Amino acid sequence: MENVTPISSVSPKHTANRFAVGVVILLFGLSFVFAFGGDMTLSSVMDGLIPFTVGLWLLIGKPLSKIFRPDFRKKEIILGIIGIIASVISLIGTLGSYASSPSLAFTNDTQKIKSLWAAGKYDELLSGANNLLVEAQTDSDRAIAHYWIGLAYFDLKNITQAEQEELLATRLDPKFDGPFVTLSAISLGENNCQQALDYAQTAVNLDYSWAWGHNDLGLAYICLGNHDKGVAELKKAVELDPNTTVFQDNLKRNSP
């Protein structure tokens, strides 16, 4: 009697191919979930879950050839390859955005540093900001670290070092508004009113919603004798951040 291969049988080659496709898709999926899913955005989670689910099914689910015809295994492999290509494209896009954004640890440590500054713990702030510089991976990250180092030196009355750090931050990331506010405050302390105005205006142009920029811009206008514009900017600072007493005090001090 002639031997006939049952339709439901699966060749070792087919099993190996199916396993290889599953492993590759799983690796891509897991890399998304664990490396890029930490921010829990919908995009990163979906990029991870879709190839992860497909790969898991390919590994432990029933081969399609058991459900359909034996020659469907070729289409199964093609589908797996398409999944891999889609994963690669998505990975490239995710890597690009990930490389240009701060890491989760860097972001968390930046929040801790902000808390130290708010609490007036400037020595700890300086130490933490230097540690932040070690963690920095991009020029944008390094600009943030130097900004906090400079702000710590400013509050510790080391104005020369503070100015150097803030200028370095502006060179690393000219679109980061923070250093320009500190530089404006330094210029105000030196009674260099026009330079203070220029720095503060740059900060406001970069981020109109940041109250500190308007506060320094208002003080710079008053320093130059333009009292009306100065008060208007101080009012804007209070409007944007009514809970910061510094802005309220500056407005009261300079209001008629």
Protein Blocks (a to p, Z undefined) as FASTA:
>chain_A
ZZdddfkbccfklmmmmmmmmmmmmmmmmmmmmmmmmnopaklmmmmmmmmmmmmmmmmm
ccfklmmcfklmmmmmmmmmmmmmmmmmmmmmmmmmmmmpccfklmmmmmmmmmmmmnop
aklmmmmmmmmmmmpmbfklmmmmmmmmmmmmmmnopaklmmmmmmmmmmmmmmbmklmm
mmmmmmmmnopaklmmmmmmmmmmmommlmklmmmmmmmmmmnopamlmmmmmmmmmmmm
mmbmklmmmmmmmgZZ
